[in-house]
């Protein structure tokens, strides 16, 4: 018999679309956050060199020392964070970093405030730990920023954590320093942990990225980062969790019992990515922004409402005129009939109903053709 809380873990609505798409031919895939740019040669070379010298043994639970030291320097340089090596833990992508942070802080029945719309794993990981995700809204009328008044109403004596994701997946919203300071003040008054997902930190458009931990004065922020999106290393699976000081002993135990350690060749690739030439990151950012501008122009021409993102590489598009109150079912029909795979907004929370997420990290030709196949207002549903 399975643990009683397992049936409450929701399936990923994004992965469902992807799995259907994998069985079809000629699909325009805009559902996954998969960069279309290749990994930089110096990153691939570092991983290859590790394999060739047989650097494939166990390594420390927290990761190889050169990588952890490089992350410490990176955090000081780019995030205004001064941390020690023992606060940095290499993980299997940011997904494991997020789960690890929740394992560290949440008990069965504890409540965690999650953004809605928000990344699906926030809710899935909480449920996997028998914790209770409580959604807080990111509404269009507020520029998709959180309402501190709403959050105050949602906090109970069981609330233990609030998850903050800026730049946001799926919205592309970037929270300004004032908003982050307000969230941190709320967490301080209610003695909450803050889990900050900063996977899209390098992709912002006109709005600077601020790490909420840089504002933290009482060690309540845990921060998750990744090489996946920044360096097009989604399948390499290297991220890191930054913890408050004083947790190294328990973190070693948690890593040992979950993954032991991150594979060594991937860590050398991550080291090369962080320490090496960053020109390819800037080129990718320009490519994604150019894709947005072309996509936005076509959406406007076709009368399709959409959010202008301030970061990440997604486009949040309103298809409520066609989806009939069931955007998940509509997205499946769109895939089967039009061969366009999009992420249904409801996969990211209840307030995502009627919206879809398009990935801008695709070829411009595919992106624009996918948009042409969406039904415009007045055309009826293409699905």
C-alpha positions, 0 to 999 in steps of 0.5 A: 500500500502506498503512503496515504499522501501520495495520491494527493500529489498532482501530475504535471500538466506540462509533462502530459502534453510533452508525452503526448507530443512524443508520440506524434510527428511534426509537432511544434514544441513550445510547451517545455522550457528547453533552450534551443541554443547549443551548450557552449564548446568550453562547457562540453569540453570540460565534461568530456575531459572529466570523462576522459581522465576517468574523473568518475568517482564519488565526490563530497556530498556538497559537490567538488570544492572548485565548483563550490568556490566558484559559486561563492565567487559568483554569488558575491559578484552577481547576487550581492551575497556573501556566503561560505563554501559550507552554505553551497550545496551542488544538487541535481538541478534546481528541482532537487534544490527546491525539494531539499529545501522543503525537506529541510524545513517542512513537516507533515501538515505544515503549510507552504505559500506557493505562487499561483500561477507558479511552477508546478514542482512547488505544489508537487514537492510540497504534496510529496512531503505531506505538506499543504501548498496554499496558493497566493495569487499573481494577478494581471491587475497587480502586474502579476506581483503578490498582494501582501494583504492577501498573504497576511490573510493566508498565514495561519499557525501552520504556515512554515514557508513562502516560495518566491520565484523571480523571474517567474515561471510561467509569467516572466514577472520580475519582482522589484526590491521593494516587493521582495523587502515586503515579502521578507518583512512578512516572513520575519513577522510570522517567522517563516522560511523563504524559499527563493527560486532564481533559475531565470536570474540571467534573463531579465529585460529592463528590470534588474534581478534582485536576490531576496537573500541579499536583503535577509538579515536573520538567516531565513532564506534558502535560494535555489539556482541552476545551470539548466536555463542559463547555460542550456544544460537542462539534461546535465542536471546541475544546480545548487542550494544556498542555505543559511549558515550552520546547517552543514552537518544536517545537509551532508546527511540529507544529501547522503540519503537522497543522492549521495553526490552530483555526478562529477563530469556534470560538475566540471561542466558547471564549473566551466560554465560559471567561470568561463566566457559568458558571451554565449549567455548574452547571445541567448538572452538577445535571441530570446528577447528577439523572439519575444518581440516577433511573437508579440507583434504577431499576437497583437496583429491577431488580437491575442492578449498576452503579458509582456514579460520582464524576465525568463523566456516565456510568453503568457497568452490568453486563449480564454475565448477558445478554451471554454473553461478547460484549457488543459483539455483544449491544449490536448486537442490543439496538439492533436489537431494542429500539432502545436504543443503548449503548456496549459495555464491551469498546470500552474494553478487555478488562476492560470485557467484560460491562459497558455505558456509559450516557450520563447527559447525556440526557433523563431520559425517554429514560434511564429508558426505555432502562434499562427495556428492558435485561434484568434478571437472571433475565429472559434476554437482551432481545437 
